Amino acid sequence: MAQSVTTTGLSRAAFDDLKKTLTDLVESLSDSQLLDLADGIHEMLRQRRALRHHHEQRMAERARGSAPI
């Protein structure tokens, strides 16, 4: 995993604690349940990326629209 810590995310220590807690929690899940959970997380990431991309496009359109001709 990358060593950087984002400015909007958790601190490295908090992330490591959360990772350990989540690992402990999912140990008891069946493979099917774990795959369903992973699919849900993947879908959440896909939606966040799509939203960011949409926002970037809108900001670029605004910047082009406000540029002097």
mmCIF file of the N, C-alpha and C atoms, coordinates in Angstrom:
data_MODEL
# 
_entry.id   MODEL 
# 
loop_
_atom_site.group_PDB 
_atom_site.id 
_atom_site.type_symbol 
_atom_site.label_atom_id 
_atom_site.label_alt_id 
_atom_site.label_comp_id 
_atom_site.label_asym_id 
_atom_site.label_entity_id 
_atom_site.label_seq_id 
_atom_site.pdbx_PDB_ins_code 
_atom_site.Cartn_x 
_atom_site.Cartn_y 
_atom_site.Cartn_z 
_atom_site.occupancy 
_atom_site.B_iso_or_equiv 
_atom_site.pdbx_formal_charge 
_atom_site.auth_seq_id 
_atom_site.auth_comp_id 
_atom_site.auth_asym_id 
_atom_site.auth_atom_id 
_atom_site.pdbx_PDB_model_num 
ATOM 1   N N  . MET A 1 1  ? 0.849   -1.179  0.000   1.00 0.00 ? 1  MET A N  1 
ATOM 2   C CA . MET A 1 1  ? 0.000   0.000   0.000   1.00 0.00 ? 1  MET A CA 1 
ATOM 3   C C  . MET A 1 1  ? 0.885   1.229   0.000   1.00 0.00 ? 1  MET A C  1 
ATOM 4   N N  . ALA A 1 2  ? 0.407   2.290   -0.632  1.00 0.00 ? 2  ALA A N  1 
ATOM 5   C CA . ALA A 1 2  ? 1.168   3.535   -0.700  1.00 0.00 ? 2  ALA A CA 1 
ATOM 6   C C  . ALA A 1 2  ? 1.374   4.107   0.698   1.00 0.00 ? 2  ALA A C  1 
ATOM 7   N N  . GLN A 1 3  ? 2.493   4.748   0.899   1.00 0.00 ? 3  GLN A N  1 
ATOM 8   C CA . GLN A 1 3  ? 2.836   5.277   2.208   1.00 0.00 ? 3  GLN A CA 1 
ATOM 9   C C  . GLN A 1 3  ? 2.284   6.677   2.456   1.00 0.00 ? 3  GLN A C  1 
ATOM 10  N N  . SER A 1 4  ? 1.771   7.322   1.415   1.00 0.00 ? 4  SER A N  1 
ATOM 11  C CA . SER A 1 4  ? 1.284   8.687   1.607   1.00 0.00 ? 4  SER A CA 1 
ATOM 12  C C  . SER A 1 4  ? -0.043  8.687   2.358   1.00 0.00 ? 4  SER A C  1 
ATOM 13  N N  . VAL A 1 5  ? -0.297  9.787   3.034   1.00 0.00 ? 5  VAL A N  1 
ATOM 14  C CA . VAL A 1 5  ? -1.559  9.975   3.748   1.00 0.00 ? 5  VAL A CA 1 
ATOM 15  C C  . VAL A 1 5  ? -2.241  11.174  3.111   1.00 0.00 ? 5  VAL A C  1 
ATOM 16  N N  . THR A 1 6  ? -3.484  11.000  2.684   1.00 0.00 ? 6  THR A N  1 
ATOM 17  C CA . THR A 1 6  ? -4.175  12.110  2.047   1.00 0.00 ? 6  THR A CA 1 
ATOM 18  C C  . THR A 1 6  ? -4.561  13.147  3.089   1.00 0.00 ? 6  THR A C  1 
ATOM 19  N N  . THR A 1 7  ? -4.745  14.356  2.645   1.00 0.00 ? 7  THR A N  1 
ATOM 20  C CA . THR A 1 7  ? -5.098  15.432  3.569   1.00 0.00 ? 7  THR A CA 1 
ATOM 21  C C  . THR A 1 7  ? -6.547  15.319  4.034   1.00 0.00 ? 7  THR A C  1 
ATOM 22  N N  . THR A 1 8  ? -7.378  14.604  3.299   1.00 0.00 ? 8  THR A N  1 
ATOM 23  C CA . THR A 1 8  ? -8.784  14.484  3.676   1.00 0.00 ? 8  THR A CA 1 
ATOM 24  C C  . THR A 1 8  ? -9.098  13.144  4.317   1.00 0.00 ? 8  THR A C  1 
ATOM 25  N N  . GLY A 1 9  ? -8.133  12.242  4.378   1.00 0.00 ? 9  GLY A N  1 
ATOM 26  C CA . GLY A 1 9  ? -8.367  10.914  4.922   1.00 0.00 ? 9  GLY A CA 1 
ATOM 27  C C  . GLY A 1 9  ? -7.930  10.809  6.363   1.00 0.00 ? 9  GLY A C  1 
ATOM 28  N N  . LEU A 1 10 ? -7.778  9.578   6.793   1.00 0.00 ? 10 LEU A N  1 
ATOM 29  C CA . LEU A 1 10 ? -7.351  9.295   8.156   1.00 0.00 ? 10 LEU A CA 1 
ATOM 30  C C  . LEU A 1 10 ? -5.844  9.443   8.300   1.00 0.00 ? 10 LEU A C  1 
ATOM 31  N N  . SER A 1 11 ? -5.399  9.645   9.511   1.00 0.00 ? 11 SER A N  1 
ATOM 32  C CA . SER A 1 11 ? -3.962  9.617   9.767   1.00 0.00 ? 11 SER A CA 1 
ATOM 33  C C  . SER A 1 11 ? -3.471  8.194   9.539   1.00 0.00 ? 11 SER A C  1 
ATOM 34  N N  . ARG A 1 12 ? -2.191  8.034   9.368   1.00 0.00 ? 12 ARG A N  1 
ATOM 35  C CA . ARG A 1 12 ? -1.618  6.695   9.143   1.00 0.00 ? 12 ARG A CA 1 
ATOM 36  C C  . ARG A 1 12 ? -1.973  5.767   10.306  1.00 0.00 ? 12 ARG A C  1 
ATOM 37  N N  . ALA A 1 13 ? -1.844  6.241   11.532  1.00 0.00 ? 13 ALA A N  1 
ATOM 38  C CA . ALA A 1 13 ? -2.146  5.398   12.701  1.00 0.00 ? 13 ALA A CA 1 
ATOM 39  C C  . ALA A 1 13 ? -3.629  5.013   12.733  1.00 0.00 ? 13 ALA A C  1 
ATOM 40  N N  . ALA A 1 14 ? -4.506  5.977   12.463  1.00 0.00 ? 14 ALA A N  1 
ATOM 41  C CA . ALA A 1 14 ? -5.940  5.690   12.461  1.00 0.00 ? 14 ALA A CA 1 
ATOM 42  C C  . ALA A 1 14 ? -6.287  4.711   11.344  1.00 0.00 ? 14 ALA A C  1 
ATOM 43  N N  . PHE A 1 15 ? -5.654  4.886   10.180  1.00 0.00 ? 15 PHE A N  1 
ATOM 44  C CA . PHE A 1 15 ? -5.903  3.968   9.063   1.00 0.00 ? 15 PHE A CA 1 
ATOM 45  C C  . PHE A 1 15 ? -5.437  2.561   9.415   1.00 0.00 ? 15 PHE A C  1 
ATOM 46  N N  . ASP A 1 16 ? -4.261  2.448   10.007  1.00 0.00 ? 16 ASP A N  1 
ATOM 47  C CA . ASP A 1 16 ? -3.752  1.130   10.401  1.00 0.00 ? 16 ASP A CA 1 
ATOM 48  C C  . ASP A 1 16 ? -4.666  0.463   11.426  1.00 0.00 ? 16 ASP A C  1 
ATOM 49  N N  . ASP A 1 17 ? -5.180  1.243   12.381  1.00 0.00 ? 17 ASP A N  1 
ATOM 50  C CA . ASP A 1 17 ? -6.124  0.708   13.365  1.00 0.00 ? 17 ASP A CA 1 
ATOM 51  C C  . ASP A 1 17 ? -7.410  0.231   12.688  1.00 0.00 ? 17 ASP A C  1 
ATOM 52  N N  . LEU A 1 18 ? -7.917  1.040   11.766  1.00 0.00 ? 18 LEU A N  1 
ATOM 53  C CA . LEU A 1 18 ? -9.136  0.669   11.057  1.00 0.00 ? 18 LEU A CA 1 
ATOM 54  C C  . LEU A 1 18 ? -8.926  -0.583  10.215  1.00 0.00 ? 18 LEU A C  1 
ATOM 55  N N  . LYS A 1 19 ? -7.789  -0.657  9.554   1.00 0.00 ? 19 LYS A N  1 
ATOM 56  C CA . LYS A 1 19 ? -7.474  -1.825  8.727   1.00 0.00 ? 19 LYS A CA 1 
ATOM 57  C C  . LYS A 1 19 ? -7.444  -3.096  9.570   1.00 0.00 ? 19 LYS A C  1 
ATOM 58  N N  . LYS A 1 20 ? -6.824  -3.029  10.746  1.00 0.00 ? 20 LYS A N  1 
ATOM 59  C CA . LYS A 1 20 ? -6.766  -4.198  11.629  1.00 0.00 ? 20 LYS A CA 1 
ATOM 60  C C  . LYS A 1 20 ? -8.164  -4.581  12.109  1.00 0.00 ? 20 LYS A C  1 
ATOM 61  N N  . THR A 1 21 ? -8.953  -3.586  12.486  1.00 0.00 ? 21 THR A N  1 
ATOM 62  C CA . THR A 1 21 ? -10.315 -3.847  12.956  1.00 0.00 ? 21 THR A CA 1 
ATOM 63  C C  . THR A 1 21 ? -11.158 -4.487  11.857  1.00 0.00 ? 21 THR A C  1 
ATOM 64  N N  . LEU A 1 22 ? -11.075 -3.936  10.647  1.00 0.00 ? 22 LEU A N  1 
ATOM 65  C CA . LEU A 1 22 ? -11.833 -4.496  9.532   1.00 0.00 ? 22 LEU A CA 1 
ATOM 66  C C  . LEU A 1 22 ? -11.389 -5.919  9.209   1.00 0.00 ? 22 LEU A C  1 
ATOM 67  N N  . THR A 1 23 ? -10.092 -6.150  9.236   1.00 0.00 ? 23 THR A N  1 
ATOM 68  C CA . THR A 1 23 ? -9.583  -7.495  8.980   1.00 0.00 ? 23 THR A CA 1 
ATOM 69  C C  . THR A 1 23 ? -10.123 -8.472  10.006  1.00 0.00 ? 23 THR A C  1 
ATOM 70  N N  . ASP A 1 24 ? -10.129 -8.071  11.270  1.00 0.00 ? 24 ASP A N  1 
ATOM 71  C CA . ASP A 1 24 ? -10.673 -8.931  12.326  1.00 0.00 ? 24 ASP A CA 1 
ATOM 72  C C  . ASP A 1 24 ? -12.164 -9.202  12.100  1.00 0.00 ? 24 ASP A C  1 
ATOM 73  N N  . LEU A 1 25 ? -12.906 -8.188  11.670  1.00 0.00 ? 25 LEU A N  1 
ATOM 74  C CA . LEU A 1 25 ? -14.342 -8.341  11.444  1.00 0.00 ? 25 LEU A CA 1 
ATOM 75  C C  . LEU A 1 25 ? -14.666 -9.255  10.269  1.00 0.00 ? 25 LEU A C  1 
ATOM 76  N N  . VAL A 1 26 ? -13.917 -9.156  9.197   1.00 0.00 ? 26 VAL A N  1 
ATOM 77  C CA . VAL A 1 26 ? -14.255 -9.937  8.005   1.00 0.00 ? 26 VAL A CA 1 
ATOM 78  C C  . VAL A 1 26 ? -13.735 -11.364 8.057   1.00 0.00 ? 26 VAL A C  1 
ATOM 79  N N  . GLU A 1 27 ? -12.894 -11.673 9.018   1.00 0.00 ? 27 GLU A N  1 
ATOM 80  C CA . GLU A 1 27 ? -12.380 -13.044 9.147   1.00 0.00 ? 27 GLU A CA 1 
ATOM 81  C C  . GLU A 1 27 ? -13.508 -14.065 9.250   1.00 0.00 ? 27 GLU A C  1 
ATOM 82  N N  . SER A 1 28 ? -14.613 -13.687 9.894   1.00 0.00 ? 28 SER A N  1 
ATOM 83  C CA . SER A 1 28 ? -15.697 -14.634 10.114  1.00 0.00 ? 28 SER A CA 1 
ATOM 84  C C  . SER A 1 28 ? -16.666 -14.721 8.936   1.00 0.00 ? 28 SER A C  1 
ATOM 85  N N  . LEU A 1 29 ? -16.500 -13.871 7.926   1.00 0.00 ? 29 LEU A N  1 
ATOM 86  C CA . LEU A 1 29 ? -17.393 -13.897 6.772   1.00 0.00 ? 29 LEU A CA 1 
ATOM 87  C C  . LEU A 1 29 ? -17.083 -15.076 5.856   1.00 0.00 ? 29 LEU A C  1 
ATOM 88  N N  . SER A 1 30 ? -18.121 -15.562 5.199   1.00 0.00 ? 30 SER A N  1 
ATOM 89  C CA . SER A 1 30 ? -17.902 -16.600 4.186   1.00 0.00 ? 30 SER A CA 1 
ATOM 90  C C  . SER A 1 30 ? -17.261 -15.941 2.962   1.00 0.00 ? 30 SER A C  1 
ATOM 91  N N  . ASP A 1 31 ? -16.726 -16.742 2.075   1.00 0.00 ? 31 ASP A N  1 
ATOM 92  C CA . ASP A 1 31 ? -16.126 -16.199 0.863   1.00 0.00 ? 31 ASP A CA 1 
ATOM 93  C C  . ASP A 1 31 ? -17.152 -15.389 0.075   1.00 0.00 ? 31 ASP A C  1 
ATOM 94  N N  . SER A 1 32 ? -18.366 -15.887 -0.006  1.00 0.00 ? 32 SER A N  1 
ATOM 95  C CA . SER A 1 32 ? -19.422 -15.206 -0.743  1.00 0.00 ? 32 SER A CA 1 
ATOM 96  C C  . SER A 1 32 ? -19.737 -13.846 -0.115  1.00 0.00 ? 32 SER A C  1 
ATOM 97  N N  . GLN A 1 33 ? -19.820 -13.807 1.215   1.00 0.00 ? 33 GLN A N  1 
ATOM 98  C CA . GLN A 1 33 ? -20.089 -12.541 1.897   1.00 0.00 ? 33 GLN A CA 1 
ATOM 99  C C  . GLN A 1 33 ? -18.947 -11.553 1.692   1.00 0.00 ? 33 GLN A C  1 
ATOM 100 N N  . LEU A 1 34 ? -17.727 -12.042 1.760   1.00 0.00 ? 34 LEU A N  1 
ATOM 101 C CA . LEU A 1 34 ? -16.566 -11.176 1.564   1.00 0.00 ? 34 LEU A CA 1 
ATOM 102 C C  . LEU A 1 34 ? -16.526 -10.635 0.138   1.00 0.00 ? 34 LEU A C  1 
ATOM 103 N N  . LEU A 1 35 ? -16.864 -11.461 -0.827  1.00 0.00 ? 35 LEU A N  1 
ATOM 104 C CA . LEU A 1 35 ? -16.915 -10.994 -2.214  1.00 0.00 ? 35 LEU A CA 1 
ATOM 105 C C  . LEU A 1 35 ? -18.011 -9.952  -2.407  1.00 0.00 ? 35 LEU A C  1 
ATOM 106 N N  . ASP A 1 36 ? -19.168 -10.156 -1.763  1.00 0.00 ? 36 ASP A N  1 
ATOM 107 C CA . ASP A 1 36 ? -20.241 -9.166  -1.838  1.00 0.00 ? 36 ASP A CA 1 
ATOM 108 C C  . ASP A 1 36 ? -19.788 -7.834  -1.237  1.00 0.00 ? 36 ASP A C  1 
ATOM 109 N N  . LEU A 1 37 ? -19.090 -7.903  -0.116  1.00 0.00 ? 37 LEU A N  1 
ATOM 110 C CA . LEU A 1 37 ? -18.574 -6.695  0.519   1.00 0.00 ? 37 LEU A CA 1 
ATOM 111 C C  . LEU A 1 37 ? -17.570 -5.992  -0.395  1.00 0.00 ? 37 LEU A C  1 
ATOM 112 N N  . ALA A 1 38 ? -16.668 -6.770  -0.979  1.00 0.00 ? 38 ALA A N  1 
ATOM 113 C CA . ALA A 1 38 ? -15.674 -6.207  -1.896  1.00 0.00 ? 38 ALA A CA 1 
ATOM 114 C C  . ALA A 1 38 ? -16.355 -5.575  -3.107  1.00 0.00 ? 38 ALA A C  1 
ATOM 115 N N  . ASP A 1 39 ? -17.395 -6.217  -3.627  1.00 0.00 ? 39 ASP A N  1 
ATOM 116 C CA . ASP A 1 39 ? -18.132 -5.651  -4.754  1.00 0.00 ? 39 ASP A CA 1 
ATOM 117 C C  . ASP A 1 39 ? -18.766 -4.316  -4.367  1.00 0.00 ? 39 ASP A C  1 
ATOM 118 N N  . GLY A 1 40 ? -19.310 -4.243  -3.161  1.00 0.00 ? 40 GLY A N  1 
ATOM 119 C CA . GLY A 1 40 ? -19.910 -2.999  -2.693  1.00 0.00 ? 40 GLY A CA 1 
ATOM 120 C C  . GLY A 1 40 ? -18.891 -1.891  -2.568  1.00 0.00 ? 40 GLY A C  1 
ATOM 121 N N  . ILE A 1 41 ? -17.726 -2.213  -2.047  1.00 0.00 ? 41 ILE A N  1 
ATOM 122 C CA . ILE A 1 41 ? -16.660 -1.214  -1.915  1.00 0.00 ? 41 ILE A CA 1 
ATOM 123 C C  . ILE A 1 41 ? -16.194 -0.772  -3.302  1.00 0.00 ? 41 ILE A C  1 
ATOM 124 N N  . HIS A 1 42 ? -16.059 -1.726  -4.214  1.00 0.00 ? 42 HIS A N  1 
ATOM 125 C CA . HIS A 1 42 ? -15.645 -1.402  -5.575  1.00 0.00 ? 42 HIS A CA 1 
ATOM 126 C C  . HIS A 1 42 ? -16.661 -0.485  -6.241  1.00 0.00 ? 42 HIS A C  1 
ATOM 127 N N  . GLU A 1 43 ? -17.943 -0.746  -6.067  1.00 0.00 ? 43 GLU A N  1 
ATOM 128 C CA . GLU A 1 43 ? -18.987 0.106   -6.635  1.00 0.00 ? 43 GLU A CA 1 
ATOM 129 C C  . GLU A 1 43 ? -18.922 1.516   -6.043  1.00 0.00 ? 43 GLU A C  1 
ATOM 130 N N  . MET A 1 44 ? -18.673 1.612   -4.745  1.00 0.00 ? 44 MET A N  1 
ATOM 131 C CA . MET A 1 44 ? -18.549 2.917   -4.107  1.00 0.00 ? 44 MET A CA 1 
ATOM 132 C C  . MET A 1 44 ? -17.376 3.690   -4.719  1.00 0.00 ? 44 MET A C  1 
ATOM 133 N N  . LEU A 1 45 ? -16.245 3.021   -4.925  1.00 0.00 ? 45 LEU A N  1 
ATOM 134 C CA . LEU A 1 45 ? -15.085 3.666   -5.548  1.00 0.00 ? 45 LEU A CA 1 
ATOM 135 C C  . LEU A 1 45 ? -15.403 4.112   -6.969  1.00 0.00 ? 45 LEU A C  1 
ATOM 136 N N  . ARG A 1 46 ? -16.098 3.261   -7.724  1.00 0.00 ? 46 ARG A N  1 
ATOM 137 C CA . ARG A 1 46 ? -16.464 3.589   -9.090  1.00 0.00 ? 46 ARG A CA 1 
ATOM 138 C C  . ARG A 1 46 ? -17.333 4.852   -9.113  1.00 0.00 ? 46 ARG A C  1 
ATOM 139 N N  . GLN A 1 47 ? -18.296 4.928   -8.216  1.00 0.00 ? 47 GLN A N  1 
ATOM 140 C CA . GLN A 1 47 ? -19.175 6.090   -8.158  1.00 0.00 ? 47 GLN A CA 1 
ATOM 141 C C  . GLN A 1 47 ? -18.417 7.356   -7.760  1.00 0.00 ? 47 GLN A C  1 
ATOM 142 N N  . ARG A 1 48 ? -17.505 7.225   -6.797  1.00 0.00 ? 48 ARG A N  1 
ATOM 143 C CA . ARG A 1 48 ? -16.719 8.388   -6.369  1.00 0.00 ? 48 ARG A CA 1 
ATOM 144 C C  . ARG A 1 48 ? -15.841 8.897   -7.501  1.00 0.00 ? 48 ARG A C  1 
ATOM 145 N N  . ARG A 1 49 ? -15.216 7.968   -8.230  1.00 0.00 ? 49 ARG A N  1 
ATOM 146 C CA . ARG A 1 49 ? -14.374 8.372   -9.361  1.00 0.00 ? 49 ARG A CA 1 
ATOM 147 C C  . ARG A 1 49 ? -15.202 9.037   -10.451 1.00 0.00 ? 49 ARG A C  1 
ATOM 148 N N  . ALA A 1 50 ? -16.381 8.482   -10.733 1.00 0.00 ? 50 ALA A N  1 
ATOM 149 C CA . ALA A 1 50 ? -17.257 9.074   -11.748 1.00 0.00 ? 50 ALA A CA 1 
ATOM 150 C C  . ALA A 1 50 ? -17.677 10.478  -11.325 1.00 0.00 ? 50 ALA A C  1 
ATOM 151 N N  . LEU A 1 51 ? -17.986 10.660  -10.054 1.00 0.00 ? 51 LEU A N  1 
ATOM 152 C CA . LEU A 1 51 ? -18.376 11.969  -9.552  1.00 0.00 ? 51 LEU A CA 1 
ATOM 153 C C  . LEU A 1 51 ? -17.219 12.954  -9.655  1.00 0.00 ? 51 LEU A C  1 
ATOM 154 N N  . ARG A 1 52 ? -16.023 12.519  -9.282  1.00 0.00 ? 52 ARG A N  1 
ATOM 155 C CA . ARG A 1 52 ? -14.848 13.394  -9.400  1.00 0.00 ? 52 ARG A CA 1 
ATOM 156 C C  . ARG A 1 52 ? -14.600 13.784  -10.851 1.00 0.00 ? 52 ARG A C  1 
ATOM 157 N N  . HIS A 1 53 ? -14.715 12.804  -11.740 1.00 0.00 ? 53 HIS A N  1 
ATOM 158 C CA . HIS A 1 53 ? -14.494 13.072  -13.157 1.00 0.00 ? 53 HIS A CA 1 
ATOM 159 C C  . HIS A 1 53 ? -15.526 14.078  -13.672 1.00 0.00 ? 53 HIS A C  1 
ATOM 160 N N  . HIS A 1 54 ? -16.776 13.891  -13.298 1.00 0.00 ? 54 HIS A N  1 
ATOM 161 C CA . HIS A 1 54 ? -17.838 14.815  -13.696 1.00 0.00 ? 54 HIS A CA 1 
ATOM 162 C C  . HIS A 1 54 ? -17.544 16.224  -13.171 1.00 0.00 ? 54 HIS A C  1 
ATOM 163 N N  . HIS A 1 55 ? -17.103 16.310  -11.928 1.00 0.00 ? 55 HIS A N  1 
ATOM 164 C CA . HIS A 1 55 ? -16.774 17.609  -11.334 1.00 0.00 ? 55 HIS A CA 1 
ATOM 165 C C  . HIS A 1 55 ? -15.607 18.263  -12.084 1.00 0.00 ? 55 HIS A C  1 
ATOM 166 N N  . GLU A 1 56 ? -14.586 17.479  -12.405 1.00 0.00 ? 56 GLU A N  1 
ATOM 167 C CA . GLU A 1 56 ? -13.439 18.013  -13.146 1.00 0.00 ? 56 GLU A CA 1 
ATOM 168 C C  . GLU A 1 56 ? -13.872 18.538  -14.508 1.00 0.00 ? 56 GLU A C  1 
ATOM 169 N N  . GLN A 1 57 ? -14.754 17.802  -15.178 1.00 0.00 ? 57 GLN A N  1 
ATOM 170 C CA . GLN A 1 57 ? -15.249 18.249  -16.476 1.00 0.00 ? 57 GLN A CA 1 
ATOM 171 C C  . GLN A 1 57 ? -16.015 19.566  -16.349 1.00 0.00 ? 57 GLN A C  1 
ATOM 172 N N  . ARG A 1 58 ? -16.868 19.675  -15.354 1.00 0.00 ? 58 ARG A N  1 
ATOM 173 C CA . ARG A 1 58 ? -17.647 20.907  -15.154 1.00 0.00 ? 58 ARG A CA 1 
ATOM 174 C C  . ARG A 1 58 ? -16.729 22.084  -14.851 1.00 0.00 ? 58 ARG A C  1 
ATOM 175 N N  . MET A 1 59 ? -15.702 21.858  -14.030 1.00 0.00 ? 59 MET A N  1 
ATOM 176 C CA . MET A 1 59 ? -14.776 22.948  -13.702 1.00 0.00 ? 59 MET A CA 1 
ATOM 177 C C  . MET A 1 59 ? -14.006 23.370  -14.956 1.00 0.00 ? 59 MET A C  1 
ATOM 178 N N  . ALA A 1 60 ? -13.610 22.413  -15.787 1.00 0.00 ? 60 ALA A N  1 
ATOM 179 C CA . ALA A 1 60 ? -12.897 22.738  -17.022 1.00 0.00 ? 60 ALA A CA 1 
ATOM 180 C C  . ALA A 1 60 ? -13.806 23.506  -17.973 1.00 0.00 ? 60 ALA A C  1 
ATOM 181 N N  . GLU A 1 61 ? -15.082 23.111  -18.058 1.00 0.00 ? 61 GLU A N  1 
ATOM 182 C CA . GLU A 1 61 ? -16.030 23.831  -18.906 1.00 0.00 ? 61 GLU A CA 1 
ATOM 183 C C  . GLU A 1 61 ? -16.225 25.257  -18.409 1.00 0.00 ? 61 GLU A C  1 
ATOM 184 N N  . ARG A 1 62 ? -16.312 25.436  -17.123 1.00 0.00 ? 62 ARG A N  1 
ATOM 185 C CA . ARG A 1 62 ? -16.456 26.782  -16.557 1.00 0.00 ? 62 ARG A CA 1 
ATOM 186 C C  . ARG A 1 62 ? -15.225 27.621  -16.868 1.00 0.00 ? 62 ARG A C  1 
ATOM 187 N N  . ALA A 1 63 ? -14.042 27.009  -16.719 1.00 0.00 ? 63 ALA A N  1 
ATOM 188 C CA . ALA A 1 63 ? -12.808 27.747  -16.976 1.00 0.00 ? 63 ALA A CA 1 
ATOM 189 C C  . ALA A 1 63 ? -12.739 28.168  -18.449 1.00 0.00 ? 63 ALA A C  1 
ATOM 190 N N  . ARG A 1 64 ? -13.158 27.285  -19.345 1.00 0.00 ? 64 ARG A N  1 
ATOM 191 C CA . ARG A 1 64 ? -13.166 27.642  -20.764 1.00 0.00 ? 64 ARG A CA 1 
ATOM 192 C C  . ARG A 1 64 ? -14.204 28.726  -21.046 1.00 0.00 ? 64 ARG A C  1 
ATOM 193 N N  . GLY A 1 65 ? -15.327 28.653  -20.364 1.00 0.00 ? 65 GLY A N  1 
ATOM 194 C CA . GLY A 1 65 ? -16.397 29.631  -20.591 1.00 0.00 ? 65 GLY A CA 1 
ATOM 195 C C  . GLY A 1 65 ? -16.051 31.012  -20.070 1.00 0.00 ? 65 GLY A C  1 
ATOM 196 N N  . SER A 1 66 ? -15.206 31.087  -19.073 1.00 0.00 ? 66 SER A N  1 
ATOM 197 C CA . SER A 1 66 ? -14.852 32.398  -18.497 1.00 0.00 ? 66 SER A CA 1 
ATOM 198 C C  . SER A 1 66 ? -13.559 32.956  -19.059 1.00 0.00 ? 66 SER A C  1 
ATOM 199 N N  . ALA A 1 67 ? -12.907 32.206  -19.946 1.00 0.00 ? 67 ALA A N  1 
ATOM 200 C CA . ALA A 1 67 ? -11.656 32.699  -20.516 1.00 0.00 ? 67 ALA A CA 1 
ATOM 201 C C  . ALA A 1 67 ? -11.955 33.829  -21.500 1.00 0.00 ? 67 ALA A C  1 
ATOM 202 N N  . PRO A 1 68 ? -11.113 34.864  -21.506 1.00 0.00 ? 68 PRO A N  1 
ATOM 203 C CA . PRO A 1 68 ? -11.333 35.972  -22.443 1.00 0.00 ? 68 PRO A CA 1 
ATOM 204 C C  . PRO A 1 68 ? -11.176 35.512  -23.885 1.00 0.00 ? 68 PRO A C  1 
ATOM 205 N N  . ILE A 1 69 ? -11.990 36.076  -24.757 1.00 0.00 ? 69 ILE A N  1 
ATOM 206 C CA . ILE A 1 69 ? -11.949 35.693  -26.170 1.00 0.00 ? 69 ILE A CA 1 
ATOM 207 C C  . ILE A 1 69 ? -11.096 36.667  -26.939 1.00 0.00 ? 69 ILE A C  1 
# 
